[in-house]
Amino acid sequence: MIFRVCLIVLLSMSFIACKQQSALNNTQSSVVKDLRPTVIYKTKNNYYFNVPITLSANKDKIVSYPAPTDIKTGDELLLPTKLAKKYLLDNRGVGINSVFTKYTYSEYSSFTNLPSLNDFKQSVIDDNPFIEMWISKETLSVEEINKLIKTKSLNQRFERIK
């Protein structure tokens, strides 16, 4: 009898602990998602298929670049989402100091070895590619963003950083 009671108590405690851990994981996941800003931008030329890397503010050093596995989810390339009036929604981590390389997402995702830093530097197509860049701490749907673009109301939910 005591064994059964102990077993029931242990199973109940395990169930409660798992449920609490699951809730904690969901909270942490949504917190991380909420921390990632929404970035939209326009470029001087069509760099839609080109892999971005990030340079230092003075553009003399490479600060970050993706691993070939970072630009894909399963079989889907993390290309930017096309928006109204030639704006793009970032899906990879573009920022104000980002530049585009000659490497396409498709080509780059198949690399088994990363290019050297010198090769990355040589691959930069345009070291000042952005016409506009907007950032929001909110998570907005494509429909919401397109409505803001079409009504020339981006400044209501976004901050212009370029």
DSSP file (Angstrom, degrees, kcal/mol; ACC not computed):
  #  RESIDUE AA STRUCTURE BP1 BP2  ACC     N-H-->O    O-->H-N    N-H-->O    O-->H-N    TCO  KAPPA ALPHA  PHI   PSI    X-CA   Y-CA   Z-CA
    1    1 A M     >        0   0    0      0, 0.0     4,-2.2     0, 0.0     5,-0.2   0.000 360.0 360.0 360.0 -48.0    0.0    0.0    0.0
    2    2 A I  H  >  +     0   0    0      1,-0.2     4,-2.7     2,-0.2     5,-0.2   0.888 360.0  55.5 -62.7 -38.2    2.8    2.5    1.0
    3    3 A F  H  > S+     0   0    0      1,-0.2     4,-2.5     2,-0.2    -1,-0.2   0.919 107.7  48.5 -59.9 -44.2    4.6    1.5   -2.2
    4    4 A R  H  > S+     0   0    0      2,-0.2     4,-2.6     1,-0.2    -2,-0.2   0.905 111.5  49.2 -64.2 -42.0    1.5    2.4   -4.3
    5    5 A V  H  X S+     0   0    0     -4,-2.2     4,-2.5     2,-0.2    -2,-0.2   0.929 112.8  47.5 -63.7 -44.8    1.1    5.8   -2.6
    6    6 A C  H  X S+     0   0    0     -4,-2.7     4,-2.8     2,-0.2    -2,-0.2   0.910 112.1  50.4 -62.1 -42.1    4.8    6.6   -3.1
    7    7 A L  H  X S+     0   0    0     -4,-2.5     4,-2.6    -5,-0.2     5,-0.2   0.916 111.1  47.9 -62.7 -44.0    4.6    5.6   -6.7
    8    8 A I  H  X S+     0   0    0     -4,-2.6     4,-2.4     2,-0.2    -2,-0.2   0.912 112.8  48.8 -63.8 -42.3    1.5    7.8   -7.3
    9    9 A V  H  X S+     0   0    0     -4,-2.5     4,-2.5     2,-0.2    -2,-0.2   0.928 112.8  47.8 -63.6 -45.3    3.2   10.7   -5.5
   10   10 A L  H  X S+     0   0    0     -4,-2.8     4,-2.4     2,-0.2    -2,-0.2   0.916 112.9  47.6 -62.7 -43.8    6.4   10.3   -7.6
   11   11 A L  H  X S+     0   0    0     -4,-2.6     4,-2.4     2,-0.2    -1,-0.2   0.905 112.6  49.7 -64.1 -40.7    4.4   10.1  -10.9
   12   12 A S  H  X S+     0   0    0     -4,-2.4     4,-2.4    -5,-0.2    -2,-0.2   0.914 111.2  48.8 -63.3 -42.7    2.3   13.1  -10.0
   13   13 A M  H  X S+     0   0    0     -4,-2.5     4,-2.6     2,-0.2    -2,-0.2   0.897 111.4  50.1 -64.6 -39.7    5.4   15.1   -9.1
   14   14 A S  H  X S+     0   0    0     -4,-2.4     4,-2.5     2,-0.2    -2,-0.2   0.914 110.7  49.3 -63.7 -42.5    7.1   14.1  -12.4
   15   15 A F  H  X S+     0   0    0     -4,-2.4     4,-2.3     2,-0.2    -2,-0.2   0.922 113.0  46.4 -63.3 -44.6    4.0   15.1  -14.4
   16   16 A I  H  X S+     0   0    0     -4,-2.4     4,-2.5     2,-0.2    -2,-0.2   0.911 112.8  50.0 -64.1 -43.5    3.9   18.5  -12.7
   17   17 A A  H  X S+     0   0    0     -4,-2.6     4,-2.5     2,-0.2    -2,-0.2   0.906 111.8  47.9 -63.3 -42.2    7.6   19.1  -13.1
   18   18 A C  H  X S+     0   0    0     -4,-2.5     4,-2.6     2,-0.2    -1,-0.2   0.910 112.0  49.6 -64.8 -41.6    7.4   18.2  -16.9
   19   19 A K  H  X S+     0   0    0     -4,-2.3     4,-2.2     2,-0.2    -2,-0.2   0.906 112.5  47.4 -63.9 -41.5    4.4   20.4  -17.3
   20   20 A Q  H  X S+     0   0    0     -4,-2.5     4,-2.4     2,-0.2    -2,-0.2   0.903 112.3  49.5 -66.7 -40.2    6.2   23.3  -15.6
   21   21 A Q  H  X S+     0   0    0     -4,-2.5     4,-2.8     2,-0.2    -2,-0.2   0.899 110.1  51.4 -64.9 -40.0    9.3   22.7  -17.7
   22   22 A S  H  X S+     0   0    0     -4,-2.6     4,-2.3     2,-0.2    -2,-0.2   0.919 110.7  47.8 -62.5 -43.4    7.3   22.7  -20.8
   23   23 A A  H  X S+     0   0    0     -4,-2.2     4,-2.3     2,-0.2    -2,-0.2   0.903 112.1  50.4 -63.3 -40.9    5.6   26.0  -19.8
   24   24 A L  H  X S+     0   0    0     -4,-2.4     4,-2.9     2,-0.2    -2,-0.2   0.920 110.0  49.8 -63.4 -44.5    9.1   27.5  -19.0
   25   25 A N  H  X S+     0   0    0     -4,-2.8     4,-2.7     1,-0.2    -2,-0.2   0.909 111.2  49.2 -60.9 -42.7   10.4   26.4  -22.4
   26   26 A N  H  X S+     0   0    0     -4,-2.3     4,-2.3     2,-0.2    -1,-0.2   0.899 112.3  48.5 -63.6 -40.2    7.5   27.9  -24.2
   27   27 A T  H  X S+     0   0    0     -4,-2.3     4,-2.3     2,-0.2    -2,-0.2   0.936 112.9  47.1 -65.0 -46.8    7.9   31.1  -22.3
   28   28 A Q  H  X S+     0   0    0     -4,-2.9     4,-2.6     1,-0.2    -2,-0.2   0.908 112.0  51.3 -61.4 -42.0   11.7   31.2  -23.1
   29   29 A S  H  X S+     0   0    0     -4,-2.7     4,-2.4     1,-0.2    -1,-0.2   0.917 112.4  44.7 -62.6 -44.0   11.0   30.5  -26.7
   30   30 A S  H  X S+     0   0    0     -4,-2.3     4,-2.5     2,-0.2    -1,-0.2   0.844 111.6  53.9 -71.4 -30.9    8.5   33.3  -27.1
   31   31 A V  H  X S+     0   0    0     -4,-2.3     4,-1.4     2,-0.2    -2,-0.2   0.937 110.7  45.8 -65.3 -45.4   10.8   35.7  -25.2
   32   32 A V  H  X S+     0   0    0     -4,-2.6     4,-1.1     1,-0.2     3,-0.3   0.925 113.8  49.2 -62.5 -44.0   13.6   35.0  -27.6
   33   33 A K  H >< S+     0   0    0     -4,-2.4     3,-0.6     1,-0.2    -1,-0.2   0.909 110.1  51.4 -61.3 -41.8   11.3   35.3  -30.5
   34   34 A D  H 3< S+     0   0    0     -4,-2.5    -1,-0.2     1,-0.2    -2,-0.2   0.763 105.0  57.6 -68.1 -24.1   10.0   38.6  -29.1
   35   35 A L  H 3< S+     0   0    0     -4,-1.4    -1,-0.2    -3,-0.3    -2,-0.2   0.759  85.7  90.1 -76.8 -24.8   13.5   39.9  -28.7
   36   36 A R  S << S-     0   0    0     -4,-1.1     2,-0.0    -3,-0.6    -4,-0.0  -0.607  79.3-133.2 -75.6 120.0   14.3   39.4  -32.4
   37   37 A P        -     0   0    0      0, 0.0     2,-0.6     0, 0.0   100,-0.2  -0.301  10.9-117.4 -73.2 157.7   13.4   42.6  -34.2
   38   38 A T  E     -A  136   0A   0     98,-3.2    98,-2.1   100,-0.3     2,-0.5  -0.861  35.7-169.6 -91.6 122.3   11.5   42.8  -37.5
   39   39 A V  E     +A  135   0A   0     -2,-0.6    51,-2.8    51,-0.3     2,-0.3  -0.961  10.1 177.2-119.6 127.6   13.7   44.4  -40.1
   40   40 A I  E     +AB 134  89A   0     94,-2.2    94,-3.0    -2,-0.5     2,-0.3  -0.943  11.4 166.8-124.8 152.9   12.5   45.5  -43.5
   41   41 A Y  E     -AB 133  88A   0     47,-2.2    47,-2.5    -2,-0.3     2,-0.4  -0.978  30.1-138.5-157.1 164.4   14.6   47.1  -46.2
   42   42 A K  E     -A  132   0A   0     90,-2.0    89,-2.5    -2,-0.3    90,-1.3  -0.977  23.9-151.7-125.8 143.3   15.1   48.3  -49.8
   43   43 A T  E     -A  130   0A   0     43,-0.4    87,-0.2    -2,-0.4    90,-0.0  -0.791  23.9-121.8-115.2 159.8   18.3   47.9  -51.7
   44   44 A K  S    S+     0   0    0     85,-2.8     2,-0.2    -2,-0.3    86,-0.1   0.883  98.3  14.5 -62.6 -40.7   19.9   49.8  -54.6
   45   45 A N  S    S-     0   0    0     84,-0.3     2,-1.1    -3,-0.0    -2,-0.1  -0.722 101.9 -76.3-127.7 176.4   20.0   46.7  -56.8
   46   46 A N        +     0   0    0     -2,-0.2     3,-0.2     1,-0.2    -2,-0.0  -0.669  55.5 152.6 -82.7 101.0   18.4   43.3  -56.7
   47   47 A Y    >   +     0   0    0     -2,-1.1     3,-1.5     1,-0.1    -1,-0.2   0.045  27.9 126.0-110.8  22.5   20.3   41.3  -54.1
   48   48 A Y  T 3  S+     0   0    0      1,-0.3    -1,-0.1    31,-0.1    -2,-0.0   0.846  78.9  36.3 -51.6 -42.6   17.4   39.0  -53.3
   49   49 A F  T 3  S+     0   0    0     -3,-0.2    56,-2.1    30,-0.1     2,-0.3   0.452  97.1 103.8 -93.3  -0.8   19.3   35.8  -53.9
   50   50 A N  E <  S-E  104   0B   0     -3,-1.5    54,-0.2    54,-0.2    52,-0.1  -0.651  73.2-119.4 -91.7 138.6   22.7   37.0  -52.5
   51   51 A V  E     -     0   0B   0     52,-2.9    50,-2.6    -2,-0.3     2,-0.2  -0.551  28.1-139.4 -74.4 128.8   23.9   36.0  -49.0
   52   52 A P  E     -E  100   0B   0      0, 0.0     2,-0.3     0, 0.0    48,-0.2  -0.623  19.1-175.9 -87.3 149.4   24.5   38.9  -46.6
   53   53 A I  E     -E   99   0B   0     46,-2.3    46,-2.7    -2,-0.2     2,-0.5  -0.890  24.0-118.7-130.5 166.4   27.4   39.2  -44.2
   54   54 A T  E     -EF  98  64B   0     10,-2.9     9,-2.8    -2,-0.3    10,-1.8  -0.925  23.2-165.6-115.9 131.7   28.0   41.9  -41.6
   55   55 A L  E     - F   0  62B   0     42,-2.7     7,-0.2    -2,-0.5    42,-0.1  -0.638  32.7 -92.1-103.5 164.6   30.9   44.2  -41.5
   56   56 A S    >   -     0   0    0      5,-2.5     3,-2.2    -2,-0.2    -1,-0.1  -0.245  49.2 -96.0 -65.8 165.5   32.2   46.5  -38.7
   57   57 A A  T 3  S+     0   0    0      1,-0.3    -1,-0.1     2,-0.1    -2,-0.1   0.849 129.7  46.7 -56.2 -37.0   30.8   50.0  -38.6
   58   58 A N  T 3  S-     0   0    0      1,-0.0    -1,-0.3     3,-0.0    -2,-0.1   0.400 110.5-127.1 -88.2   5.4   33.9   51.3  -40.5
   59   59 A K  S <  S+     0   0    0     -3,-2.2    -2,-0.1     2,-0.1     3,-0.0   0.634  79.8 110.8  65.6  18.2   33.5   48.4  -43.0
   60   60 A D  S    S+     0   0    0      1,-0.1     2,-0.3     2,-0.0    -1,-0.1   0.589  72.1  44.8 -99.6  -9.4   37.1   47.2  -42.6
   61   61 A K  S    S-     0   0    0     -5,-0.0    -5,-2.5    60,-0.0     2,-0.6  -0.973  77.9-120.5-134.3 148.7   36.4   43.9  -40.8
   62   62 A I  E     +F   55   0B   0     -2,-0.3    -7,-0.3    -7,-0.2     3,-0.1  -0.778  27.9 180.0 -84.2 122.8   34.0   41.1  -41.2
   63   63 A V  E     -     0   0B   0     -9,-2.8     2,-0.3    -2,-0.6    -8,-0.2   0.839  62.2  -6.3 -92.8 -41.0   32.0   40.8  -38.0
   64   64 A S  E     +F   54   0B   0    -10,-1.8   -10,-2.9    -8,-0.0    -1,-0.3  -0.997  52.6 177.3-156.0 155.9   29.7   37.9  -38.8
   65   65 A Y        -     0   0    0     -2,-0.3   -12,-0.1   -12,-0.2     2,-0.1  -0.972  34.8-103.0-153.3 152.6   28.7   35.6  -41.6
   66   66 A P        -     0   0    0      0, 0.0   -15,-0.0     0, 0.0     5,-0.0  -0.427  25.0-121.5 -80.6 152.8   26.4   32.6  -41.7
   67   67 A A    >>  -     0   0    0     -2,-0.1     3,-2.0     1,-0.1     4,-0.5  -0.607  36.9-108.3 -76.1 153.0   27.3   29.0  -41.7
   68   68 A P  G >4 S+     0   0    0      0, 0.0     3,-0.7     0, 0.0    -1,-0.1   0.820 122.8  55.1 -54.4 -29.9   25.9   27.3  -44.8
   69   69 A T  G >4 S+     0   0    0      1,-0.2     3,-0.8     2,-0.1    40,-0.1   0.662  95.8  68.1 -76.9 -15.6   23.4   25.5  -42.5
   70   70 A D  G <4 S+     0   0    0     -3,-2.0    -1,-0.2     1,-0.2    39,-0.0   0.646  93.0  57.1 -77.9 -15.0   22.2   28.9  -41.2
   71   71 A I  G << S+     0   0    0     -3,-0.7     7,-2.8    -4,-0.5     2,-0.3   0.235 103.7  60.4-102.4  15.2   20.6   30.0  -44.4
   72   72 A K  E <   -H   77   0C   0     -3,-0.8     2,-0.5     5,-0.3     5,-0.2  -0.996  55.8-161.7-141.7 142.9   18.3   27.0  -44.7
   73   73 A T  E >  S-H   76   0C   0      3,-3.2     3,-2.3    -2,-0.3     2,-0.4  -0.956  78.0 -47.6-122.0 110.0   15.5   25.4  -42.7
   74   74 A G  T 3  S-     0   0    0     -2,-0.5     0, 0.0     1,-0.3     0, 0.0  -0.550 124.4 -25.1  63.5-122.1   15.1   21.9  -43.8
   75   75 A D  T 3  S+     0   0    0     -2,-0.4     2,-0.5    -3,-0.1    -1,-0.3   0.409 119.0 101.4 -98.2  -0.4   15.0   22.2  -47.6
   76   76 A E  E <   -H   73   0C   0     -3,-2.3    -3,-3.2     2,-0.0     2,-0.2  -0.751  67.7-136.7 -94.7 125.9   13.8   25.8  -47.6
   77   77 A L  E     -H   72   0C   0     -2,-0.5     2,-1.3    -5,-0.2    -5,-0.3  -0.545  19.1-125.1 -74.4 142.6   16.3   28.6  -48.2
   78   78 A L        +     0   0    0     -7,-2.8    13,-0.3    -2,-0.2    -6,-0.1  -0.295  49.1 162.0 -87.6  52.0   15.8   31.6  -45.8
   79   79 A L        -     0   0    0     -2,-1.3   -30,-0.1     1,-0.1   -31,-0.1  -0.288  48.7 -90.9 -63.2 154.9   15.5   34.1  -48.5
   80   80 A P        -     0   0    0      0, 0.0     2,-0.5     0, 0.0    10,-0.2  -0.307  43.1-108.3 -64.7 156.9   13.9   37.4  -47.6
   81   81 A T  E     -C   89   0A   0      8,-2.3     8,-2.7    -3,-0.1     2,-0.3  -0.763  31.3-122.7 -88.4 128.4   10.1   37.7  -47.9
   82   82 A K  E     -C   88   0A   0     -2,-0.5     6,-0.2     6,-0.2     2,-0.2  -0.543  35.7-176.7 -73.6 132.4    9.0   40.0  -50.7
   83   83 A L    >   -     0   0    0      4,-2.7     3,-0.7    -2,-0.3     4,-0.1  -0.582  34.7 -63.2-117.7-179.3    6.8   42.8  -49.6
   84   84 A A  G >  S+     0   0    0      1,-0.2     3,-1.9    -2,-0.2    -1,-0.2  -0.257 114.2  16.1 -63.2 153.2    4.9   45.6  -51.3
   85   85 A K  G 3  S-     0   0    0      1,-0.3    -1,-0.2   -43,-0.0     0, 0.0   0.790 132.2 -61.9  51.6  38.4    6.8   48.3  -53.3
   86   86 A K  G <  S+     0   0    0     -3,-0.7   -43,-0.4     1,-0.2    -1,-0.3   0.639  95.1 142.9  66.9  18.4   10.0   46.3  -53.5
   87   87 A Y    <   -     0   0    0     -3,-1.9    -4,-2.7   -45,-0.1     2,-0.4  -0.550  37.3-148.3 -79.7 155.6   10.6   46.1  -49.7
   88   88 A L  E     -BC  41  82A   0    -47,-2.5   -47,-2.2    -6,-0.2     2,-0.6  -0.975   6.6-139.3-126.7 142.1   12.0   42.9  -48.3
   89   89 A L  E     -BC  40  81A   0     -8,-2.7    -8,-2.3    -2,-0.4   -49,-0.2  -0.895  29.2-123.3 -99.0 122.7   11.4   41.4  -44.9
   90   90 A D        +     0   0    0    -51,-2.8   -51,-0.3    -2,-0.6   -11,-0.1  -0.422  35.6 168.4 -68.7 135.3   14.6   40.0  -43.4
   91   91 A N  S    S+     0   0    0    -13,-0.3    -1,-0.1    -2,-0.1   -12,-0.1   0.257  74.7  46.1-122.7   6.0   14.6   36.3  -42.5
   92   92 A R  S    S-     0   0    0    -21,-0.0    -2,-0.1   -26,-0.0   -13,-0.1   0.639 117.6 -81.1-127.2 -23.2   18.3   35.8  -41.9
   93   93 A G        +     0   0    0      1,-0.1     2,-0.2   -54,-0.1    -3,-0.0   0.699  56.5 173.3 120.7  36.7   19.7   38.7  -39.7
   94   94 A V        +     0   0    0    -55,-0.1     2,-0.3     4,-0.1    -1,-0.1  -0.511   9.3 173.5 -74.1 141.6   20.4   41.7  -42.0
   95   95 A G    >   -     0   0    0     -2,-0.2     3,-2.2     4,-0.1   -56,-0.0  -0.816  49.8 -81.2-139.5-179.1   21.4   44.8  -40.2
   96   96 A I  T 3  S+     0   0    0      1,-0.3    34,-0.2    -2,-0.3    -2,-0.0   0.756 128.0  46.8 -59.6 -26.9   22.6   48.3  -40.9
   97   97 A N  T 3  S+     0   0    0    -42,-0.1   -42,-2.7     2,-0.0    -1,-0.3   0.186  87.6 120.5-101.4  16.3   26.2   47.1  -41.5
   98   98 A S  E <   -E   54   0B   0     -3,-2.2     2,-0.3   -44,-0.2   -44,-0.2  -0.485  38.3-175.7 -79.3 151.4   25.3   44.2  -43.7
   99   99 A V  E     -E   53   0B   0    -46,-2.7   -46,-2.3    -2,-0.2     2,-0.4  -0.896  23.7-113.7-136.2 165.9   26.5   43.8  -47.2
  100  100 A F  E     -EG  52 126B   0     26,-0.8    25,-3.1    -2,-0.3    26,-0.8  -0.856  22.8-149.0-110.3 142.8   25.8   41.3  -49.9
  101  101 A T  E     - G   0 124B   0    -50,-2.6    23,-0.2    -2,-0.4   -50,-0.1  -0.527  28.9-112.1-100.3 168.8   28.2   38.8  -51.4
  102  102 A K  E    S+     0   0B   0     21,-1.5     2,-0.3    -2,-0.2    22,-0.1   0.646  89.0 103.5 -72.3 -14.5   28.3   37.3  -54.8
  103  103 A Y  E     -     0   0B   0    -52,-0.2   -52,-2.9    20,-0.1    -2,-0.3  -0.526  67.3-141.2 -74.1 130.2   27.3   33.9  -53.3
  104  104 A T  E  >  -E   50   0B   0     -2,-0.3     4,-3.1   -54,-0.2     5,-0.3  -0.527  22.3-114.5 -83.2 158.6   23.7   32.9  -53.9
  105  105 A Y  H  > S+     0   0    0    -56,-2.1     4,-2.5     1,-0.2     5,-0.2   0.915 117.6  50.0 -56.9 -44.2   21.7   31.2  -51.1
  106  106 A S  H  > S+     0   0    0    -57,-0.2     4,-0.6     2,-0.2    -1,-0.2   0.941 115.0  41.9 -62.0 -49.2   21.5   28.1  -53.2
  107  107 A E  H >4 S+     0   0    0      1,-0.2     3,-1.0     2,-0.2     4,-0.3   0.937 116.5  48.2 -62.8 -48.4   25.2   28.0  -53.9
  108  108 A Y  H >< S+     0   0    0     -4,-3.1     3,-1.6     1,-0.3    -2,-0.2   0.859 103.2  60.7 -65.3 -37.2   26.3   28.9  -50.4
  109  109 A S  H 3< S+     0   0    0     -4,-2.5    -1,-0.3    -5,-0.3    -2,-0.2   0.717 103.0  53.5 -65.3 -18.6   24.0   26.4  -48.7
  110  110 A S  T << S+     0   0    0     -3,-1.0    -1,-0.3    -4,-0.6    -2,-0.2   0.493  81.2 118.3 -93.7  -3.8   25.9   23.6  -50.5
  111  111 A F    <   -     0   0    0     -3,-1.6     3,-0.1    -4,-0.3    -3,-0.0  -0.386  41.4-173.0 -63.5 136.2   29.3   24.7  -49.3
  112  112 A T  S    S+     0   0    0      1,-0.2     2,-0.4    -2,-0.1    -1,-0.2   0.653  78.2  39.9 -98.2 -23.6   31.1   22.1  -47.2
  113  113 A N  S    S-     0   0    0    -45,-0.0    -1,-0.2     3,-0.0     3,-0.1  -0.984  88.0-121.7-124.7 138.1   33.9   24.5  -46.4
  114  114 A L        -     0   0    0     -2,-0.4     3,-0.1    -3,-0.1   -47,-0.1  -0.435  32.8-105.2 -72.2 148.0   33.5   28.2  -45.6
  115  115 A P        -     0   0    0      0, 0.0    -1,-0.1     0, 0.0     2,-0.0  -0.346  43.3-100.9 -63.4 155.9   35.3   30.8  -47.8
  116  116 A S     >  -     0   0    0      1,-0.1     4,-2.7    -3,-0.1     5,-0.2  -0.302  33.3-105.5 -70.1 164.6   38.3   32.4  -46.1
  117  117 A L  H  > S+     0   0    0      1,-0.2     4,-2.6     2,-0.2     5,-0.2   0.883 125.0  52.2 -59.5 -38.1   37.9   35.9  -44.7
  118  118 A N  H  > S+     0   0    0      2,-0.2     4,-2.4     1,-0.2    -1,-0.2   0.912 109.0  49.1 -64.2 -42.1   39.8   37.2  -47.6
  119  119 A D  H  > S+     0   0    0      2,-0.2     4,-1.4     1,-0.2    -2,-0.2   0.900 110.9  50.8 -64.1 -40.2   37.5   35.4  -50.0
  120  120 A F  H >X S+     0   0    0     -4,-2.7     4,-0.5     2,-0.2     3,-0.5   0.950 110.4  49.0 -59.4 -48.2   34.5   36.8  -48.2
  121  121 A K  H >< S+     0   0    0     -4,-2.6     3,-1.0     1,-0.3    -2,-0.2   0.902 112.1  48.5 -59.2 -42.4   35.9   40.3  -48.4
  122  122 A Q  H 3< S+     0   0    0     -4,-2.4    -1,-0.3     1,-0.2    -2,-0.2   0.738 104.9  61.2 -69.0 -23.2   36.5   39.8  -52.1
  123  123 A S  H << S+     0   0    0     -4,-1.4   -21,-1.5    -3,-0.5    -1,-0.2   0.550  72.7 119.1 -83.9  -7.1   33.0   38.5  -52.6
  124  124 A V  E <<  -G  101   0B   0     -3,-1.0   -23,-0.3    -4,-0.5     3,-0.2  -0.427  42.1-171.5 -65.9 125.7   31.3   41.7  -51.5
  125  125 A I  E    S+     0   0B   0    -25,-3.1     2,-0.3     1,-0.3    -1,-0.2   0.880  73.0   5.5 -82.8 -43.1   29.1   43.1  -54.3
  126  126 A D  E     -G  100   0B   0    -26,-0.8   -26,-0.8     1,-0.0    -1,-0.3  -0.966  54.2-159.8-148.8 122.0   28.2   46.5  -52.7
  127  127 A D  S    S+     0   0    0     -2,-0.3   -72,-0.1     1,-0.3    -1,-0.0   0.402  97.0  36.3 -88.7   6.3   29.5   47.8  -49.5
  128  128 A N  S    S+     0   0    0      1,-0.0    -1,-0.3   -31,-0.0   -29,-0.1  -0.440  71.9 150.4-147.9  67.6   26.5   50.3  -49.2
  129  129 A P        +     0   0    0      0, 0.0   -85,-2.8     0, 0.0     2,-0.4   0.617  38.6  95.3 -83.5 -13.0   23.5   48.4  -50.6
  130  130 A F  E     +A   43   0A   0    -87,-0.2   -87,-0.3   -32,-0.2     3,-0.1  -0.632  35.4 175.4 -94.5 135.3   20.6   49.9  -48.6
  131  131 A I  E    S+     0   0A   0    -89,-2.5     2,-0.3     1,-0.4   -88,-0.2   0.812  82.7   2.7 -88.7 -44.8   18.3   52.7  -49.7
  132  132 A E  E     -A   42   0A   0    -90,-1.3   -90,-2.0     2,-0.0    -1,-0.4  -0.978  60.1-174.9-140.5 150.5   16.1   52.3  -46.6
  133  133 A M  E     -A   41   0A   0     -2,-0.3    28,-2.7   -92,-0.2    29,-1.5  -0.950   6.5-174.7-148.0 132.5   16.1   50.1  -43.5
  134  134 A W  E     -AD  40 160A   0    -94,-3.0   -94,-2.2    -2,-0.3     2,-0.4  -0.935   4.1-164.2-126.2 147.3   13.3   50.0  -40.9
  135  135 A I  E     -AD  39 159A   0     24,-2.4    24,-3.1    -2,-0.3     2,-0.3  -0.987   6.2-178.2-135.8 143.2   13.3   48.1  -37.6
  136  136 A S  E     -A   38   0A   0    -98,-2.1   -98,-3.2    -2,-0.4    22,-0.1  -0.997  26.9-148.0-139.0 142.7   10.5   47.2  -35.2
  137  137 A K  S    S+     0   0    0     -2,-0.3     2,-0.2  -100,-0.2    21,-0.1   0.573  79.6  90.2 -82.0  -9.6   10.6   45.4  -31.8
  138  138 A E  S    S-     0   0    0     19,-0.4     2,-0.7  -100,-0.1  -100,-0.3  -0.522  81.3-124.7 -84.5 152.6    7.1   44.1  -32.6
  139  139 A T        -     0   0    0     -2,-0.2     2,-0.3  -102,-0.1    -2,-0.1  -0.894  39.6-176.7 -95.1 114.3    6.4   40.9  -34.5
  140  140 A L        -     0   0    0     -2,-0.7     2,-0.1    -4,-0.1    -4,-0.0  -0.862  23.3-120.0-117.1 146.8    4.2   41.9  -37.4
  141  141 A S     >  -     0   0    0     -2,-0.3     4,-2.4     1,-0.1     5,-0.2  -0.380  29.0-112.2 -77.0 161.7    2.6   39.8  -40.1
  142  142 A V  H  > S+     0   0    0      1,-0.2     4,-2.8     2,-0.2     5,-0.2   0.888 120.0  54.4 -59.3 -40.0    3.4   40.3  -43.8
  143  143 A E  H  > S+     0   0    0      2,-0.2     4,-2.0     1,-0.2    -1,-0.2   0.916 108.5  47.8 -62.4 -43.6   -0.2   41.6  -44.2
  144  144 A E  H  > S+     0   0    0      2,-0.2     4,-2.0     1,-0.2    -2,-0.2   0.924 113.5  47.4 -62.9 -44.3    0.3   44.2  -41.5
  145  145 A I  H  X S+     0   0    0     -4,-2.4     4,-2.5     1,-0.2    -2,-0.2   0.930 110.9  50.9 -64.1 -45.4    3.7   45.4  -42.9
  146  146 A N  H  X S+     0   0    0     -4,-2.8     4,-2.9     1,-0.2    -1,-0.2   0.879 108.4  52.5 -61.0 -37.6    2.3   45.6  -46.4
  147  147 A K  H  X S+     0   0    0     -4,-2.0     4,-1.9    -5,-0.2    -1,-0.2   0.921 110.1  48.4 -63.8 -42.8   -0.6   47.7  -45.2
  148  148 A L  H  <>S+     0   0    0     -4,-2.0     5,-3.4     2,-0.2     6,-0.5   0.897 113.1  48.3 -62.9 -40.9    1.9   50.1  -43.5
  149  149 A I  H ><5S+     0   0    0     -4,-2.5     3,-1.5     3,-0.2    -2,-0.2   0.953 112.0  47.9 -63.6 -50.0    3.9   50.3  -46.7
  150  150 A K  H 3<5S+     0   0    0     -4,-2.9    -1,-0.2     1,-0.3    -2,-0.2   0.805 115.7  44.1 -64.5 -30.3    1.0   50.9  -48.9
  151  151 A T  T 3<5S-     0   0    0     -4,-1.9    -1,-0.3    -5,-0.2    -2,-0.2   0.307 110.4-120.5 -96.8   9.6   -0.4   53.7  -46.6
  152  152 A K  T < 5S+     0   0    0     -3,-1.5    -3,-0.2    -4,-0.2     3,-0.1   0.905  77.1 125.5  52.7  45.6    3.1   55.2  -46.1
  153  153 A S    > < +     0   0    0     -5,-3.4     3,-2.3    -6,-0.2     4,-0.5   0.064  14.5 123.3-121.2  22.3    2.7   54.6  -42.4
  154  154 A L  G >>  +     0   0    0     -6,-0.5     4,-2.5     1,-0.3     3,-1.6   0.862  69.2  65.9 -53.7 -36.5    5.9   52.6  -41.6
  155  155 A N  G 34 S+     0   0    0      1,-0.3    -1,-0.3     2,-0.2    -2,-0.1   0.615  88.2  69.3 -65.7 -10.4    6.9   55.2  -39.0
  156  156 A Q  G <4 S+     0   0    0     -3,-2.3    -1,-0.3     1,-0.1    -2,-0.2   0.811 122.3   9.8 -74.0 -29.5    3.8   54.2  -36.9
  157  157 A R  T <4 S+     0   0    0     -3,-1.6   -19,-0.4    -4,-0.5     2,-0.3   0.474 125.2  58.2-127.6  -8.5    5.3   50.8  -36.0
  158  158 A F     <  -     0   0    0     -4,-2.5     2,-0.5    -5,-0.2   -22,-0.2  -0.859  66.3-135.4-124.5 157.3    8.9   51.0  -37.3
  159  159 A E  E     -D  135   0A   0    -24,-3.1   -24,-2.4    -2,-0.3     2,-0.5  -0.960  25.3-129.4-109.4 130.1   11.9   53.2  -36.6
  160  160 A R  E     +D  134   0A   0     -2,-0.5   -26,-0.2   -26,-0.2   -28,-0.0  -0.675  29.9 172.5 -80.4 123.0   13.8   54.2  -39.7
  161  161 A I              0   0    0    -28,-2.7   -27,-0.2    -2,-0.5    -1,-0.2   0.504 360.0 360.0-108.3  -7.6   17.5   53.5  -39.3
  162  162 A K              0   0    0    -29,-1.5   -28,-0.1     0, 0.0    -2,-0.1   0.227 360.0 360.0-154.7 360.0   18.5   54.4  -42.8
